[in-house]
Amino acid sequence: MDINQYTLRDLFAQLGLANSKADIRRFVAQHPLAASVSLTKAPFWNHAQAMFMQEAWREDADWCGAIDELNNLLHQPH
């Protein structure tokens, strides 16, 4: 049984984004989302990034935990 838990840093690398802790904090601070905006519909993703997250959620992939964490971070009041 392969249990692979990807981290937020792994997700940022997968999305082609800088993934240091400081880079992630900066990204979250610069990209807050209103509650009415779905993570994958955010205007700052390119098509491939949005599709990757949509497919991961649909397939309940190992990436879901990291994607959920990012979703929560971007939807928090700043």
N, CA, C and O atoms as a Maestro MAE file, in Angstrom:
{
 s_m_m2io_version
 :::
 2.0.0
}

f_m_ct {
 s_m_title
 :::
 protein
 m_atom[312] {
  # First column is atom index #
  i_m_mmod_type
  r_m_x_coord
  r_m_y_coord
  r_m_z_coord
  i_m_residue_number
  s_m_chain_name
  s_m_pdb_residue_name
  s_m_pdb_atom_name
  i_m_atomic_number
  :::
  1 25 0.842 -1.175 0.000 1 A "MET " " N  " 7
  2 3 0.000 0.000 0.000 1 A "MET " " CA " 6
  3 2 0.891 1.244 0.000 1 A "MET " " C  " 6
  4 15 1.731 1.415 0.883 1 A "MET " " O  " 8
  5 25 0.704 2.085 -0.972 2 A "ASP " " N  " 7
  6 3 1.518 3.296 -1.100 2 A "ASP " " CA " 6
  7 2 0.733 4.483 -0.566 2 A "ASP " " C  " 6
  8 15 -0.232 4.931 -1.186 2 A "ASP " " O  " 8
  9 25 1.149 4.985 0.578 3 A "ILE " " N  " 7
  10 3 0.490 6.153 1.153 3 A "ILE " " CA " 6
  11 2 1.432 7.333 0.970 3 A "ILE " " C  " 6
  12 15 2.470 7.430 1.625 3 A "ILE " " O  " 8
  13 25 1.053 8.218 0.077 4 A "ASN " " N  " 7
  14 3 1.898 9.359 -0.225 4 A "ASN " " CA " 6
  15 2 1.141 10.627 0.131 4 A "ASN " " C  " 6
  16 15 0.130 10.951 -0.491 4 A "ASN " " O  " 8
  17 25 1.624 11.330 1.114 5 A "GLN " " N  " 7
  18 3 1.013 12.594 1.512 5 A "GLN " " CA " 6
  19 2 1.892 13.722 0.994 5 A "GLN " " C  " 6
  20 15 3.010 13.927 1.466 5 A "GLN " " O  " 8
  21 25 1.375 14.434 0.034 6 A "TYR " " N  " 7
  22 3 2.108 15.565 -0.497 6 A "TYR " " CA " 6
  23 2 1.912 16.778 0.401 6 A "TYR " " C  " 6
  24 15 0.842 16.980 0.975 6 A "TYR " " O  " 8
  25 25 2.943 17.563 0.507 7 A "THR " " N  " 7
  26 3 2.900 18.772 1.323 7 A "THR " " CA " 6
  27 2 2.539 19.972 0.447 7 A "THR " " C  " 6
  28 15 2.478 19.878 -0.779 7 A "THR " " O  " 8
  29 25 2.305 21.085 1.106 8 A "LEU " " N  " 7
  30 3 2.039 22.321 0.393 8 A "LEU " " CA " 6
  31 2 3.254 22.707 -0.460 8 A "LEU " " C  " 6
  32 15 3.101 23.211 -1.572 8 A "LEU " " O  " 8
  33 25 4.428 22.472 0.054 9 A "ARG " " N  " 7
  34 3 5.646 22.756 -0.719 9 A "ARG " " CA " 6
  35 2 5.709 21.885 -1.968 9 A "ARG " " C  " 6
  36 15 6.102 22.355 -3.036 9 A "ARG " " O  " 8
  37 25 5.323 20.614 -1.837 10 A "ASP " " N  " 7
  38 3 5.278 19.716 -2.995 10 A "ASP " " CA " 6
  39 2 4.280 20.228 -4.033 10 A "ASP " " C  " 6
  40 15 4.555 20.217 -5.233 10 A "ASP " " O  " 8
  41 25 3.112 20.679 -3.550 11 A "LEU " " N  " 7
  42 3 2.088 21.175 -4.459 11 A "LEU " " CA " 6
  43 2 2.578 22.404 -5.225 11 A "LEU " " C  " 6
  44 15 2.377 22.502 -6.435 11 A "LEU " " O  " 8
  45 25 3.209 23.325 -4.534 12 A "PHE " " N  " 7
  46 3 3.726 24.519 -5.210 12 A "PHE " " CA " 6
  47 2 4.752 24.128 -6.273 12 A "PHE " " C  " 6
  48 15 4.744 24.683 -7.372 12 A "PHE " " O  " 8
  49 25 5.623 23.191 -5.960 13 A "ALA " " N  " 7
  50 3 6.602 22.728 -6.951 13 A "ALA " " CA " 6
  51 2 5.887 22.086 -8.139 13 A "ALA " " C  " 6
  52 15 6.259 22.325 -9.288 13 A "ALA " " O  " 8
  53 25 4.875 21.282 -7.872 14 A "GLN " " N  " 7
  54 3 4.118 20.632 -8.939 14 A "GLN " " CA " 6
  55 2 3.434 21.653 -9.846 14 A "GLN " " C  " 6
  56 15 3.319 21.446 -11.054 14 A "GLN " " O  " 8
  57 25 2.985 22.750 -9.253 15 A "LEU " " N  " 7
  58 3 2.314 23.804 -10.013 15 A "LEU " " CA " 6
  59 2 3.305 24.743 -10.711 15 A "LEU " " C  " 6
  60 15 2.901 25.666 -11.418 15 A "LEU " " O  " 8
  61 25 4.599 24.502 -10.507 16 A "GLY " " N  " 7
  62 3 5.610 25.334 -11.155 16 A "GLY " " CA " 6
  63 2 5.846 26.655 -10.444 16 A "GLY " " C  " 6
  64 15 6.304 27.624 -11.049 16 A "GLY " " O  " 8
  65 25 5.531 26.687 -9.153 17 A "LEU " " N  " 7
  66 3 5.680 27.911 -8.364 17 A "LEU " " CA " 6
  67 2 6.836 27.768 -7.389 17 A "LEU " " C  " 6
  68 15 7.181 26.660 -6.977 17 A "LEU " " O  " 8
  69 25 7.429 28.893 -7.025 18 A "ALA " " N  " 7
  70 3 8.465 28.885 -5.989 18 A "ALA " " CA " 6
  71 2 7.855 28.294 -4.732 18 A "ALA " " C  " 6
  72 15 6.710 28.598 -4.398 18 A "ALA " " O  " 8
  73 25 8.606 27.452 -4.028 19 A "ASN " " N  " 7
  74 3 7.978 26.703 -2.942 19 A "ASN " " CA " 6
  75 2 8.675 26.765 -1.588 19 A "ASN " " C  " 6
  76 15 8.496 25.873 -0.759 19 A "ASN " " O  " 8
  77 25 9.461 27.796 -1.360 20 A "SER " " N  " 7
  78 3 10.007 27.943 -0.004 20 A "SER " " CA " 6
  79 2 8.867 28.404 0.914 20 A "SER " " C  " 6
  80 15 7.830 28.864 0.438 20 A "SER " " O  " 8
  81 25 9.062 28.280 2.198 21 A "LYS " " N  " 7
  82 3 8.029 28.731 3.141 21 A "LYS " " CA " 6
  83 2 7.707 30.205 2.932 21 A "LYS " " C  " 6
  84 15 6.542 30.601 2.972 21 A "LYS " " O  " 8
  85 25 8.737 31.014 2.708 22 A "ALA " " N  " 7
  86 3 8.527 32.449 2.486 22 A "ALA " " CA " 6
  87 2 7.760 32.693 1.185 22 A "ALA " " C  " 6
  88 15 6.887 33.559 1.131 22 A "ALA " " O  " 8
  89 25 8.084 31.931 0.139 23 A "ASP " " N  " 7
  90 3 7.380 32.073 -1.139 23 A "ASP " " CA " 6
  91 2 5.898 31.732 -0.985 23 A "ASP " " C  " 6
  92 15 5.036 32.421 -1.531 23 A "ASP " " O  " 8
  93 25 5.613 30.684 -0.253 24 A "ILE " " N  " 7
  94 3 4.225 30.270 -0.044 24 A "ILE " " CA " 6
  95 2 3.468 31.322 0.756 24 A "ILE " " C  " 6
  96 15 2.340 31.669 0.409 24 A "ILE " " O  " 8
  97 25 4.075 31.831 1.821 25 A "ARG " " N  " 7
  98 3 3.435 32.890 2.616 25 A "ARG " " CA " 6
  99 2 3.146 34.113 1.754 25 A "ARG " " C  " 6
  100 15 2.070 34.704 1.845 25 A "ARG " " O  " 8
  101 25 4.099 34.486 0.927 26 A "ARG " " N  " 7
  102 3 3.935 35.643 0.047 26 A "ARG " " CA " 6
  103 2 2.808 35.394 -0.966 26 A "ARG " " C  " 6
  104 15 1.976 36.270 -1.199 26 A "ARG " " O  " 8
  105 25 2.788 34.212 -1.556 27 A "PHE " " N  " 7
  106 3 1.749 33.879 -2.530 27 A "PHE " " CA " 6
  107 2 0.367 33.969 -1.872 27 A "PHE " " C  " 6
  108 15 -0.553 34.557 -2.441 27 A "PHE " " O  " 8
  109 25 0.223 33.401 -0.703 28 A "VAL " " N  " 7
  110 3 -1.065 33.416 0.006 28 A "VAL " " CA " 6
  111 2 -1.470 34.856 0.326 28 A "VAL " " C  " 6
  112 15 -2.634 35.222 0.164 28 A "VAL " " O  " 8
  113 25 -0.533 35.658 0.772 29 A "ALA " " N  " 7
  114 3 -0.838 37.051 1.111 29 A "ALA " " CA " 6
  115 2 -1.244 37.859 -0.122 29 A "ALA " " C  " 6
  116 15 -2.070 38.766 -0.023 29 A "ALA " " O  " 8
  117 25 -0.673 37.537 -1.271 30 A "GLN " " N  " 7
  118 3 -0.933 38.301 -2.491 30 A "GLN " " CA " 6
  119 2 -2.136 37.797 -3.292 30 A "GLN " " C  " 6
  120 15 -2.560 38.453 -4.243 30 A "GLN " " O  " 8
  121 25 -2.689 36.638 -2.918 31 A "HIS " " N  " 7
  122 3 -3.772 36.043 -3.705 31 A "HIS " " CA " 6
  123 2 -4.966 35.610 -2.857 31 A "HIS " " C  " 6
  124 15 -5.415 34.470 -2.975 31 A "HIS " " O  " 8
  125 25 -5.487 36.488 -2.010 32 A "PRO " " N  " 7
  126 3 -6.658 36.086 -1.216 32 A "PRO " " CA " 6
  127 2 -7.864 35.861 -2.129 32 A "PRO " " C  " 6
  128 15 -8.017 36.528 -3.152 32 A "PRO " " O  " 8
  129 25 -8.711 34.915 -1.744 33 A "LEU " " N  " 7
  130 3 -9.908 34.624 -2.527 33 A "LEU " " CA " 6
  131 2 -11.161 34.892 -1.704 33 A "LEU " " C  " 6
  132 15 -11.228 34.566 -0.518 33 A "LEU " " O  " 8
  133 25 -12.139 35.487 -2.350 34 A "ALA " " N  " 7
  134 3 -13.448 35.664 -1.717 34 A "ALA " " CA " 6
  135 2 -14.086 34.288 -1.556 34 A "ALA " " C  " 6
  136 15 -13.785 33.363 -2.311 34 A "ALA " " O  " 8
  137 25 -14.951 34.164 -0.586 35 A "ALA " " N  " 7
  138 3 -15.619 32.886 -0.324 35 A "ALA " " CA " 6
  139 2 -16.365 32.378 -1.553 35 A "ALA " " C  " 6
  140 15 -16.524 31.170 -1.729 35 A "ALA " " O  " 8
  141 25 -16.819 33.288 -2.395 36 A "SER " " N  " 7
  142 3 -17.610 32.904 -3.569 36 A "SER " " CA " 6
  143 2 -16.764 32.408 -4.741 36 A "SER " " C  " 6
  144 15 -17.314 31.950 -5.743 36 A "SER " " O  " 8
  145 25 -15.430 32.491 -4.632 37 A "VAL " " N  " 7
  146 3 -14.551 32.096 -5.733 37 A "VAL " " CA " 6
  147 2 -13.939 30.730 -5.438 37 A "VAL " " C  " 6
  148 15 -13.246 30.547 -4.437 37 A "VAL " " O  " 8
  149 25 -14.201 29.801 -6.307 38 A "SER " " N  " 7
  150 3 -13.628 28.463 -6.194 38 A "SER " " CA " 6
  151 2 -12.120 28.526 -6.420 38 A "SER " " C  " 6
  152 15 -11.643 29.313 -7.238 38 A "SER " " O  " 8
  153 25 -11.385 27.711 -5.707 39 A "LEU " " N  " 7
  154 3 -9.929 27.696 -5.857 39 A "LEU " " CA " 6
  155 2 -9.527 27.523 -7.324 39 A "LEU " " C  " 6
  156 15 -8.662 28.248 -7.818 39 A "LEU " " O  " 8
  157 25 -10.134 26.588 -8.008 40 A "THR " " N  " 7
  158 3 -9.714 26.302 -9.376 40 A "THR " " CA " 6
  159 2 -10.220 27.320 -10.391 40 A "THR " " C  " 6
  160 15 -9.822 27.282 -11.555 40 A "THR " " O  " 8
  161 25 -11.089 28.225 -9.967 41 A "LYS " " N  " 7
  162 3 -11.582 29.292 -10.851 41 A "LYS " " CA " 6
  163 2 -10.863 30.617 -10.604 41 A "LYS " " C  " 6
  164 15 -11.185 31.628 -11.228 41 A "LYS " " O  " 8
  165 25 -9.899 30.609 -9.701 42 A "ALA " " N  " 7
  166 3 -9.149 31.831 -9.399 42 A "ALA " " CA " 6
  167 2 -8.430 32.307 -10.657 42 A "ALA " " C  " 6
  168 15 -7.891 31.496 -11.410 42 A "ALA " " O  " 8
  169 25 -8.421 33.612 -10.887 43 A "PRO " " N  " 7
  170 3 -7.865 34.151 -12.133 43 A "PRO " " CA " 6
  171 2 -6.347 34.040 -12.257 43 A "PRO " " C  " 6
  172 15 -5.805 34.247 -13.342 43 A "PRO " " O  " 8
  173 25 -5.662 33.722 -11.178 44 A "PHE " " N  " 7
  174 3 -4.204 33.693 -11.237 44 A "PHE " " CA " 6
  175 2 -3.625 32.342 -11.666 44 A "PHE " " C  " 6
  176 15 -2.414 32.235 -11.859 44 A "PHE " " O  " 8
  177 25 -4.458 31.310 -11.821 45 A "TRP " " N  " 7
  178 3 -3.951 30.016 -12.290 45 A "TRP " " CA " 6
  179 2 -3.937 29.990 -13.811 45 A "TRP " " C  " 6
  180 15 -4.798 30.580 -14.463 45 A "TRP " " O  " 8
  181 25 -2.957 29.305 -14.359 46 A "ASN " " N  " 7
  182 3 -3.032 29.040 -15.794 46 A "ASN " " CA " 6
  183 2 -3.896 27.793 -15.984 46 A "ASN " " C  " 6
  184 15 -4.263 27.134 -15.011 46 A "ASN " " O  " 8
  185 25 -4.214 27.479 -17.208 47 A "HIS " " N  " 7
  186 3 -5.130 26.372 -17.494 47 A "HIS " " CA " 6
  187 2 -4.616 25.050 -16.918 47 A "HIS " " C  " 6
  188 15 -5.378 24.303 -16.303 47 A "HIS " " O  " 8
  189 25 -3.342 24.763 -17.113 48 A "ALA " " N  " 7
  190 3 -2.767 23.500 -16.648 48 A "ALA " " CA " 6
  191 2 -2.828 23.384 -15.125 48 A "ALA " " C  " 6
  192 15 -3.129 22.312 -14.600 48 A "ALA " " O  " 8
  193 25 -2.549 24.467 -14.417 49 A "GLN " " N  " 7
  194 3 -2.600 24.446 -12.956 49 A "GLN " " CA " 6
  195 2 -4.023 24.175 -12.471 49 A "GLN " " C  " 6
  196 15 -4.236 23.343 -11.589 49 A "GLN " " O  " 8
  197 25 -4.980 24.868 -13.041 50 A "ALA " " N  " 7
  198 3 -6.380 24.686 -12.641 50 A "ALA " " CA " 6
  199 2 -6.847 23.268 -12.943 50 A "ALA " " C  " 6
  200 15 -7.518 22.652 -12.115 50 A "ALA " " O  " 8
  201 25 -6.507 22.749 -14.101 51 A "MET " " N  " 7
  202 3 -6.919 21.393 -14.479 51 A "MET " " CA " 6
  203 2 -6.281 20.351 -13.571 51 A "MET " " C  " 6
  204 15 -6.929 19.372 -13.200 51 A "MET " " O  " 8
  205 25 -5.029 20.550 -13.214 52 A "PHE " " N  " 7
  206 3 -4.357 19.611 -12.316 52 A "PHE " " CA " 6
  207 2 -5.124 19.503 -11.000 52 A "PHE " " C  " 6
  208 15 -5.393 18.401 -10.522 52 A "PHE " " O  " 8
  209 25 -5.473 20.648 -10.417 53 A "MET " " N  " 7
  210 3 -6.185 20.621 -9.138 53 A "MET " " CA " 6
  211 2 -7.595 20.056 -9.289 53 A "MET " " C  " 6
  212 15 -8.048 19.304 -8.426 53 A "MET " " O  " 8
  213 25 -8.290 20.401 -10.360 54 A "GLN " " N  " 7
  214 3 -9.634 19.862 -10.586 54 A "GLN " " CA " 6
  215 2 -9.598 18.340 -10.710 54 A "GLN " " C  " 6
  216 15 -10.411 17.646 -10.100 54 A "GLN " " O  " 8
  217 25 -8.673 17.833 -11.486 55 A "GLU " " N  " 7
  218 3 -8.571 16.391 -11.684 55 A "GLU " " CA " 6
  219 2 -8.152 15.677 -10.403 55 A "GLU " " C  " 6
  220 15 -8.649 14.590 -10.109 55 A "GLU " " O  " 8
  221 25 -7.248 16.277 -9.644 56 A "ALA " " N  " 7
  222 3 -6.829 15.668 -8.375 56 A "ALA " " CA " 6
  223 2 -8.014 15.547 -7.428 56 A "ALA " " C  " 6
  224 15 -8.198 14.510 -6.791 56 A "ALA " " O  " 8
  225 25 -8.824 16.609 -7.331 57 A "TRP " " N  " 7
  226 3 -10.014 16.560 -6.473 57 A "TRP " " CA " 6
  227 2 -11.001 15.505 -6.970 57 A "TRP " " C  " 6
  228 15 -11.528 14.714 -6.187 57 A "TRP " " O  " 8
  229 25 -11.245 15.505 -8.281 58 A "ARG " " N  " 7
  230 3 -12.209 14.571 -8.862 58 A "ARG " " CA " 6
  231 2 -11.803 13.123 -8.595 58 A "ARG " " C  " 6
  232 15 -12.651 12.275 -8.317 58 A "ARG " " O  " 8
  233 25 -10.517 12.850 -8.680 59 A "GLU " " N  " 7
  234 3 -10.007 11.486 -8.513 59 A "GLU " " CA " 6
  235 2 -9.664 11.151 -7.062 59 A "GLU " " C  " 6
  236 15 -9.211 10.046 -6.765 59 A "GLU " " O  " 8
  237 25 -9.885 12.118 -6.156 60 A "ASP " " N  " 7
  238 3 -9.511 11.940 -4.751 60 A "ASP " " CA " 6
  239 2 -8.059 11.477 -4.642 60 A "ASP " " C  " 6
  240 15 -7.735 10.545 -3.906 60 A "ASP " " O  " 8
  241 25 -7.208 12.149 -5.390 61 A "ALA " " N  " 7
  242 3 -5.793 11.797 -5.490 61 A "ALA " " CA " 6
  243 2 -5.030 12.156 -4.211 61 A "ALA " " C  " 6
  244 15 -5.543 12.831 -3.319 61 A "ALA " " O  " 8
  245 25 -3.798 11.681 -4.162 62 A "ASP " " N  " 7
  246 3 -2.932 11.952 -3.014 62 A "ASP " " CA " 6
  247 2 -2.673 13.437 -2.803 62 A "ASP " " C  " 6
  248 15 -2.260 13.846 -1.717 62 A "ASP " " O  " 8
  249 25 -2.911 14.242 -3.823 63 A "TRP " " N  " 7
  250 3 -2.690 15.680 -3.742 63 A "TRP " " CA " 6
  251 2 -3.795 16.407 -2.980 63 A "TRP " " C  " 6
  252 15 -3.621 17.572 -2.624 63 A "TRP " " O  " 8
  253 25 -4.911 15.761 -2.723 64 A "CYS " " N  " 7
  254 3 -6.087 16.441 -2.155 64 A "CYS " " CA " 6
  255 2 -5.807 17.155 -0.831 64 A "CYS " " C  " 6
  256 15 -6.313 18.256 -0.612 64 A "CYS " " O  " 8
  257 25 -5.032 16.564 0.031 65 A "GLY " " N  " 7
  258 3 -4.735 17.204 1.313 65 A "GLY " " CA " 6
  259 2 -4.024 18.532 1.134 65 A "GLY " " C  " 6
  260 15 -4.373 19.521 1.778 65 A "GLY " " O  " 8
  261 25 -3.032 18.557 0.265 66 A "ALA " " N  " 7
  262 3 -2.282 19.800 0.008 66 A "ALA " " CA " 6
  263 2 -3.164 20.823 -0.704 66 A "ALA " " C  " 6
  264 15 -3.081 22.018 -0.419 66 A "ALA " " O  " 8
  265 25 -4.000 20.365 -1.620 67 A "ILE " " N  " 7
  266 3 -4.903 21.276 -2.336 67 A "ILE " " CA " 6
  267 2 -5.924 21.861 -1.366 67 A "ILE " " C  " 6
  268 15 -6.222 23.054 -1.428 67 A "ILE " " O  " 8
  269 25 -6.456 21.044 -0.482 68 A "ASP " " N  " 7
  270 3 -7.398 21.544 0.528 68 A "ASP " " CA " 6
  271 2 -6.728 22.570 1.442 68 A "ASP " " C  " 6
  272 15 -7.328 23.584 1.798 68 A "ASP " " O  " 8
  273 25 -5.487 22.296 1.814 69 A "GLU " " N  " 7
  274 3 -4.758 23.241 2.660 69 A "GLU " " CA " 6
  275 2 -4.587 24.588 1.956 69 A "GLU " " C  " 6
  276 15 -4.795 25.641 2.558 69 A "GLU " " O  " 8
  277 25 -4.211 24.544 0.688 70 A "LEU " " N  " 7
  278 3 -4.066 25.778 -0.077 70 A "LEU " " CA " 6
  279 2 -5.405 26.495 -0.197 70 A "LEU " " C  " 6
  280 15 -5.474 27.714 -0.037 70 A "LEU " " O  " 8
  281 25 -6.447 25.759 -0.473 71 A "ASN " " N  " 7
  282 3 -7.782 26.334 -0.573 71 A "ASN " " CA " 6
  283 2 -8.152 27.064 0.718 71 A "ASN " " C  " 6
  284 15 -8.645 28.192 0.679 71 A "ASN " " O  " 8
  285 25 -7.916 26.429 1.840 72 A "ASN " " N  " 7
  286 3 -8.223 27.052 3.140 72 A "ASN " " CA " 6
  287 2 -7.389 28.306 3.370 72 A "ASN " " C  " 6
  288 15 -7.913 29.318 3.835 72 A "ASN " " O  " 8
  289 25 -6.115 28.254 3.054 73 A "LEU " " N  " 7
  290 3 -5.246 29.405 3.252 73 A "LEU " " CA " 6
  291 2 -5.684 30.597 2.408 73 A "LEU " " C  " 6
  292 15 -5.699 31.731 2.888 73 A "LEU " " O  " 8
  293 25 -6.038 30.341 1.155 74 A "LEU " " N  " 7
  294 3 -6.411 31.435 0.262 74 A "LEU " " CA " 6
  295 2 -7.790 32.015 0.587 74 A "LEU " " C  " 6
  296 15 -8.092 33.147 0.209 74 A "LEU " " O  " 8
  297 25 -8.619 31.250 1.281 75 A "HIS " " N  " 7
  298 3 -9.956 31.729 1.644 75 A "HIS " " CA " 6
  299 2 -10.034 32.313 3.044 75 A "HIS " " C  " 6
  300 15 -11.106 32.748 3.465 75 A "HIS " " O  " 8
  301 25 -8.932 32.333 3.774 76 A "GLN " " N  " 7
  302 3 -8.917 32.948 5.109 76 A "GLN " " CA " 6
  303 2 -8.896 34.457 4.976 76 A "GLN " " C  " 6
  304 15 -8.275 35.003 4.064 76 A "GLN " " O  " 8
  305 25 -9.581 35.133 5.897 77 A "PRO " " N  " 7
  306 3 -9.470 36.608 5.909 77 A "PRO " " CA " 6
  307 2 -8.033 37.011 6.240 77 A "PRO " " C  " 6
  308 15 -7.407 36.430 7.127 77 A "PRO " " O  " 8
  309 25 -7.528 37.986 5.537 78 A "HIS " " N  " 7
  310 3 -6.139 38.458 5.784 78 A "HIS " " CA " 6
  311 2 -6.155 39.863 6.314 78 A "HIS " " C  " 6
  312 15 -5.098 40.434 6.583 78 A "HIS " " O  " 8
  :::
 }
 m_bond[311] {
  # First column is bond index #
  i_m_from
  i_m_to
  i_m_order
  :::
  1 1 2 1
  2 2 3 1
  3 3 4 2
  4 3 5 1
  5 5 6 1
  6 6 7 1
  7 7 8 2
  8 7 9 1
  9 9 10 1
  10 10 11 1
  11 11 12 2
  12 11 13 1
  13 13 14 1
  14 14 15 1
  15 15 16 2
  16 15 17 1
  17 17 18 1
  18 18 19 1
  19 19 20 2
  20 19 21 1
  21 21 22 1
  22 22 23 1
  23 23 24 2
  24 23 25 1
  25 25 26 1
  26 26 27 1
  27 27 28 2
  28 27 29 1
  29 29 30 1
  30 30 31 1
  31 31 32 2
  32 31 33 1
  33 33 34 1
  34 34 35 1
  35 35 36 2
  36 35 37 1
  37 37 38 1
  38 38 39 1
  39 39 40 2
  40 39 41 1
  41 41 42 1
  42 42 43 1
  43 43 44 2
  44 43 45 1
  45 45 46 1
  46 46 47 1
  47 47 48 2
  48 47 49 1
  49 49 50 1
  50 50 51 1
  51 51 52 2
  52 51 53 1
  53 53 54 1
  54 54 55 1
  55 55 56 2
  56 55 57 1
  57 57 58 1
  58 58 59 1
  59 59 60 2
  60 59 61 1
  61 61 62 1
  62 62 63 1
  63 63 64 2
  64 63 65 1
  65 65 66 1
  66 66 67 1
  67 67 68 2
  68 67 69 1
  69 69 70 1
  70 70 71 1
  71 71 72 2
  72 71 73 1
  73 73 74 1
  74 74 75 1
  75 75 76 2
  76 75 77 1
  77 77 78 1
  78 78 79 1
  79 79 80 2
  80 79 81 1
  81 81 82 1
  82 82 83 1
  83 83 84 2
  84 83 85 1
  85 85 86 1
  86 86 87 1
  87 87 88 2
  88 87 89 1
  89 89 90 1
  90 90 91 1
  91 91 92 2
  92 91 93 1
  93 93 94 1
  94 94 95 1
  95 95 96 2
  96 95 97 1
  97 97 98 1
  98 98 99 1
  99 99 100 2
  100 99 101 1
  101 101 102 1
  102 102 103 1
  103 103 104 2
  104 103 105 1
  105 105 106 1
  106 106 107 1
  107 107 108 2
  108 107 109 1
  109 109 110 1
  110 110 111 1
  111 111 112 2
  112 111 113 1
  113 113 114 1
  114 114 115 1
  115 115 116 2
  116 115 117 1
  117 117 118 1
  118 118 119 1
  119 119 120 2
  120 119 121 1
  121 121 122 1
  122 122 123 1
  123 123 124 2
  124 123 125 1
  125 125 126 1
  126 126 127 1
  127 127 128 2
  128 127 129 1
  129 129 130 1
  130 130 131 1
  131 131 132 2
  132 131 133 1
  133 133 134 1
  134 134 135 1
  135 135 136 2
  136 135 137 1
  137 137 138 1
  138 138 139 1
  139 139 140 2
  140 139 141 1
  141 141 142 1
  142 142 143 1
  143 143 144 2
  144 143 145 1
  145 145 146 1
  146 146 147 1
  147 147 148 2
  148 147 149 1
  149 149 150 1
  150 150 151 1
  151 151 152 2
  152 151 153 1
  153 153 154 1
  154 154 155 1
  155 155 156 2
  156 155 157 1
  157 157 158 1
  158 158 159 1
  159 159 160 2
  160 159 161 1
  161 161 162 1
  162 162 163 1
  163 163 164 2
  164 163 165 1
  165 165 166 1
  166 166 167 1
  167 167 168 2
  168 167 169 1
  169 169 170 1
  170 170 171 1
  171 171 172 2
  172 171 173 1
  173 173 174 1
  174 174 175 1
  175 175 176 2
  176 175 177 1
  177 177 178 1
  178 178 179 1
  179 179 180 2
  180 179 181 1
  181 181 182 1
  182 182 183 1
  183 183 184 2
  184 183 185 1
  185 185 186 1
  186 186 187 1
  187 187 188 2
  188 187 189 1
  189 189 190 1
  190 190 191 1
  191 191 192 2
  192 191 193 1
  193 193 194 1
  194 194 195 1
  195 195 196 2
  196 195 197 1
  197 197 198 1
  198 198 199 1
  199 199 200 2
  200 199 201 1
  201 201 202 1
  202 202 203 1
  203 203 204 2
  204 203 205 1
  205 205 206 1
  206 206 207 1
  207 207 208 2
  208 207 209 1
  209 209 210 1
  210 210 211 1
  211 211 212 2
  212 211 213 1
  213 213 214 1
  214 214 215 1
  215 215 216 2
  216 215 217 1
  217 217 218 1
  218 218 219 1
  219 219 220 2
  220 219 221 1
  221 221 222 1
  222 222 223 1
  223 223 224 2
  224 223 225 1
  225 225 226 1
  226 226 227 1
  227 227 228 2
  228 227 229 1
  229 229 230 1
  230 230 231 1
  231 231 232 2
  232 231 233 1
  233 233 234 1
  234 234 235 1
  235 235 236 2
  236 235 237 1
  237 237 238 1
  238 238 239 1
  239 239 240 2
  240 239 241 1
  241 241 242 1
  242 242 243 1
  243 243 244 2
  244 243 245 1
  245 245 246 1
  246 246 247 1
  247 247 248 2
  248 247 249 1
  249 249 250 1
  250 250 251 1
  251 251 252 2
  252 251 253 1
  253 253 254 1
  254 254 255 1
  255 255 256 2
  256 255 257 1
  257 257 258 1
  258 258 259 1
  259 259 260 2
  260 259 261 1
  261 261 262 1
  262 262 263 1
  263 263 264 2
  264 263 265 1
  265 265 266 1
  266 266 267 1
  267 267 268 2
  268 267 269 1
  269 269 270 1
  270 270 271 1
  271 271 272 2
  272 271 273 1
  273 273 274 1
  274 274 275 1
  275 275 276 2
  276 275 277 1
  277 277 278 1
  278 278 279 1
  279 279 280 2
  280 279 281 1
  281 281 282 1
  282 282 283 1
  283 283 284 2
  284 283 285 1
  285 285 286 1
  286 286 287 1
  287 287 288 2
  288 287 289 1
  289 289 290 1
  290 290 291 1
  291 291 292 2
  292 291 293 1
  293 293 294 1
  294 294 295 1
  295 295 296 2
  296 295 297 1
  297 297 298 1
  298 298 299 1
  299 299 300 2
  300 299 301 1
  301 301 302 1
  302 302 303 1
  303 303 304 2
  304 303 305 1
  305 305 306 1
  306 306 307 1
  307 307 308 2
  308 307 309 1
  309 309 310 1
  310 310 311 1
  311 311 312 2
  :::
 }
}
